[in-house]
Amino acid sequence: MELRGGETIIFNLGDIKAKWRLSKIDGKLVKIFDENGTYKQMPYDNFMELLEKGFAEIYKDTEIEDMG
């Protein structure tokens, strides 16, 4: 899946479940906004590791609407 920004990322880290909005991927940084609208950055490699290990899933806006 090509990431362009605007996608929703659902993180599931044990008891913590968070929904973030992807702003963009800039070089080796993933730029996101958390549920409160706070801007954050994460190293690209860490982000990819979370995806690969199943701790994060990416949804396009239409998929989130279908989830309810």
Beta strands, then each sheet from edge to edge (+ up, - down):
strand 1: 8-13
strand 2: 16-26
strand 3: 29-33
strand 4: 39-43
strand 5: 56-59
sheet 1: 4+ 3- 2+ 1- 5+
end
